[in-house]
Amino acid sequence: MLNTHSINLSLATTEEYFELKHFLKRHKQSQIQRHESVYIVRLNRAQTSTIIGVAKLIHIFSSNDSPSTYWLRGLYIESSQRKKGYANQLLRFMAESINHQTKPAQIIAFPLKHLEALYRKQGYQIMESTELPSPLRHQYQPQKGWLCMRYTEACTDA
């Protein structure tokens, strides 16, 4: 079957936050926090462009002797649009955007165990929770079935 739809990946603008708020509420996802960057994937059909996925990212810290650290606080793709590569594209776009802005950088994520292959495909690697920056140590909840993973630009150089 020929796909006649295209997608658009972008960093959400303030003008899109009303639409984002309703998307997140409709899908029972946590709302956008202050100082959070939201990357979106839109599906373009005929005359409409609809948000079908989001990635929420918080900049944790930067210092001269360590990479800028970001926390991927959430990744969600509408259930009817899963297994079509949109999550991969959104993760890749987000990482490329960050690495274009600031080098070196790392992204820390706490995906559910069944999503490990998705994250590994994008260069994320398992990390020990003891390696977490102090602002994230209290966020990590392994009892919920979360993994502790890290993406660094170096992971994709191979």
C-alpha positions, -999 to +999 in steps of 0.1 A: +000+000+000+014+034-010+017+059+018+004+092+006+010+110+039+041+129+049+054+138+084+069+169+098+094+169+128+099+201+147+105+217+180+071+229+192+065+266+192+045+285+219+017+288+193+014+250+193+011+246+231-027+248+232-029+219+206-002+200+225-020+204+258-051+188+243-031+161+226-014+151+259-047+153+279-065+131+253-038+105+255-035+107+293+001+118+291+017+142+316+014+179+308+043+201+297+065+214+325+081+248+327+115+248+310+106+217+290+113+215+252+088+195+233+096+179+199+066+169+178+059+147+149+029+157+127+012+136+101+002+157+071-030+145+053-047+164+025-055+198+042-047+189+078-016+185+099-021+165+131+002+159+161+007+121+164+037+121+187+058+140+212+091+139+230+095+160+261+130+170+270+145+189+300+179+205+300+194+193+333+228+211+334+259+221+315+295+225+327+328+230+311+342+196+321+312+174+313+287+171+285+254+191+286+229+167+301+192+164+290+165+142+304+140+127+280+110+129+303+086+113+279+081+099+244+047+091+232+034+081+197-004+077+192-013+040+194-027+039+158+006+053+145+030+030+162+054+006+145+057+029+115+091+044+124+079+077+138+094+072+173+128+064+156+126+095+135+116+117+164+144+104+186+169+109+158+156+144+150+157+154+187+193+141+192+205+158+160+189+191+171+206+190+205+240+180+191+237+208+165+231+233+194+256+221+220+285+196+219+291+173+236+257+164+249+241+134+265+204+124+268+192+103+297+160+083+293+140+059+315+122+038+289+101+008+298+119-025+293+099-036+263+112-004+245+149-013+249+155-023+213+139+010+200+163+030+221+193+009+214+186+013+176+190+051+182+223+047+200+211+046+236+231+023+260+222+009+294+239+028+322+241+022+359+218+042+380+248+052+402+261+071+372+230+094+370+235+131+376+222+140+411+191+159+398+178+126+381+186+101+409+153+106+426+134+104+393+145+069+384+121+042+395+132+008+385+103-008+403+081+005+375+100-015+350+121+013+338+156+010+323+183+036+328+197+045+294+220+072+280+226+086+245+258+103+236+269+115+202+298+091+204+274+061+205+264+067+168+299+073+154+306+036+147 
